[in-house]
Amino acid sequence: MATYLKRANAPVAEKDSRTRQIVEEILTDIRQRGETAVTELAAKFDNWTREFVLTREALDALIATVPEQTKADIRFAHEQVYGFALKQRDSMQAFETEVTPGVTLGQRLVPCQCAGCYVPGGRFAHAASAIMSVATAKAAGVPFIVACTPPRGESINATVAYALTLSGADVILAMGGVQAVATMAFGLFTGRAADIIVGPGNAFVAEAKRMLFGEIGIDVFAGPTESLIIADDTADPMMVAVDLVSQCEHGYDSPVWLLTDSKALGDKVIEIMPKVIADLPDPEVAASAWRDYGEVVLCTDREEMAEVNDAYAAEHVQVIADDLDWYLDHLKNYGSLFLGEACTVSYGDKTSGTNHILPTKKAARYSGGLNVGKFIKTLTYQKLTPEANRTIAAVASRISRYEGMEGHARAADFRLRKYFPDDDFDFDVYRQKTYL
């Protein structure tokens, strides 16, 4: 039975009712006053009083300041992410089939017509997030992409500007927060309302997406970044610790979890974690995340580690253990899976090619992360020959009457009378009327 070598010591979470109230008030204000409200909010929260839509000249000036090595690295990351997304798109297929003679069924794959991509600001310059959202939408075939990212100082971050431009954003706005989500959802300043909004953000951005869901599509219900490592006695404790710390730095409330069947490994990781954290240039965030949200769980064997993993349903799951294929076959709940010591979550966060916009708060039980399918509608259609009605209409008519839906039954009955006037069908209730 699993036991804890270290348990989370998180403070009692504050109720998020205040966040909901603030977001609801902002969204209501923007619905009522539109661009005027957004302009006032941008001045209040971001000290931004300039034009929101960045011109081609403004973008070119920003991009000119990006070092060539940085551009080359971003191009490489884009090739990885966009290339994988294209393969995802290729794996989705339109098809047409005749299940019953004369009954043709099919599906079409139709991309959304406008996507909104939110790229957060905060402590980091999220160039990778720009690629993850915009390049994936582009690979899905979305014809118009609006991107928002918070301004910092004179404009948006230059590296982010390059990533957004390279990835194919059609319009880039210097805007953050709830007002950015609402702007994309309502089509303010662009005249193009987004069908879906994707991308990570703070609690207010996540709540705005949640409140607007249904009116628009969204990618995932996002919370703080989560990472879980499964490690057996073959794992290098320092490697495990370094990888845990790499994910602790996301935020004060970013949980990291270690599952192991080796007490020696678990104890060693607990011992060295403070030293690895202290070696960071800015250790405060990682130290807080590990102290309050870090856990080490001792399991009896790999079967129990797999079972506990699926209960956590973490955003990122990394396996440093023997027989990686076994874990690939048996783990069911995760946002994205990283197999082997040579593969770290940081690669998926930045450049390996899988998308880093992933489900949190156990949403991995029912959802994967952002992929081209999020931007594509699977639309079905059907065609029937008159002859096929002899079977389909008769069954549909009977089922409709089982359910008490006489109108549905009559729609089927009428076709039987029309296509087969000489046949003797047993219409228990309906008979052709003079108005037919």
Residue, then its C-alpha position, 0 to 999 in steps of 0.5 A: m500500500a502506498t505511503y508518503l515519504k513527503r506530503a504536501n503542506a499547502p496552505v488552505a486554498e483561498k476561495d476563488s469566488r472573488t476571482r469569479q466576481i471580478v471576472e464577471e464584472i469585467l466581462t459584463d462591463i466589456r459586453q456593455r461598453g465594448e472597446t471603451a471598457v477595454t481601453e480603460l482596463a488596459a490603462k488601469f492594469d497594464n498602463w497601456t494607452r497606445e494602439f492595441v493592434l501592432t502594425r507591420e512596421a512596429l513588429d518589424a522594429l521589434i523583430a529586428t532587435v531579436p538576436e540571430q541565434t534566438k531566431a534560429d532557436i525559435r525557428f527550430a522549435h517552430e519546425q518541431v511543433y508545426g511538423f508534429a501538428l501537421k502529422q496530427r492533422d494527417s492522422m485525422q481523416a474525412f471519409e464516406t461509407e455505405v453501411t447499408p446499401g443505399v445509406t451513405l454516411g460520411q464525415r468532413l473535417v472543417p477548421c474553425q474560421c477564427a482562433g484566438c491565442y493568448v500568450p501570457g506575460g508575467r515573469f517569463a517571455h513565453a515564446a514557446s507558448a506563442i508557437m504552441s498555440v498559433a502554429t497548431a491552429k495554423a496546421a489545423g487550417v484555421p484561416f484567421i488567427v488573432a493573438c494577444t499578449p500583455p505589453r511590457g514597457e514600450s511594446i510586447n516582448a520582442t522574442v514573443a513577437y517573432a514567435l507569433t509572426l513566424s507561427g502565422a498570427d494574422v493580428i497581434l494585439a498588445m493586450g493581456g488579462v480578462q480584457a484580452v480574452a473578451t476582446m478575442a471572444f467578441g471580435l473587438f478591434t479586429g472585427r473577427a470574433a474567435d470561435i475558440i480561444v486557447g493558451p495558458g494564463n493566470a487565474f483571471v484569464a482561466e476564469a474568463k475562458r471558463m465563463l465564456f465557454g459555450e459561447i466560444g470553444i476553449d482548449v483546456f480548463a487550466g490551473p497551475t502547472e503539475s509534474l509527476i515523476i515515476a522512478d524506480d531504483t535504476a533512476d539517478p536521484m540527482m536527475v530526478a531532483v533536477d527535473l522536479v526543480s525545473q517544474c517547481e519554478h513555474g509558480y508558487d503553487s505548482p505541485v511536483w510529485l515523485l512516485t517510486d518503489s525505492k525508499a532509498l531513492g525517495d529519501k535521497v531525492i528529499e535530501i538533495m532537493p533543497k540543495v538543488i533549489a538553493d542553487l537556482p538564481d532565484p530559488e524562492v518560487a521553487a522552494s515554496a512550491w516544493r515545501d507546500y505542494g511537493e510529494v514523494v509517494l512510496c509504492t510497493d511495485r510498478e503496478e501500484m505506481a501506475e495506479v497512483n499515477d492514474a489517480y493523480a492524472a497529472e499534466h506532465v508524467q515522466v518515467i525514469a525506470d526500466d521497461l518503458d514500454w510497460y509504462l507506455d502500455h499501462l499508464k492511462n491518465y496524463g496530459s503528456l508522457f515523457l519516457g526515459e532519463a534522456c527525455t525531460v518535461s522541459y523539452g516538451d515545454k519548449t522544443s521537442g514538438t508535442n504541445h505544452i498546453l495541457p490539462t491540469k486538476k485531474a482533467a487528464r482523466y477525460s481530456g488530452g492537451l491542445n492539438v489540431g483537433k481542438f481547432i477542427k470540427t468533425l461534421t457528419y453527413q448522410k445521403l439515402t437512396p429512395e430504395a434505402n428508405r424501405t429499411i431505414a424509414a420503417v425502423a425509424s418509424r417504429i422506434s419513433r412510436y416506441e418513444g412516443m414521437e409521432g411527428h418523427a414517425r410521420a416523417a418516415d411514413f410519408r417517405l414510405r408512401k411516396y417511394f413505395p405506393d404499392d407496398d402494404f406498410d402497417f401504419d398503426v396510427y398514420r394514414q395518408k391524408t388529403y393534404l398530402 
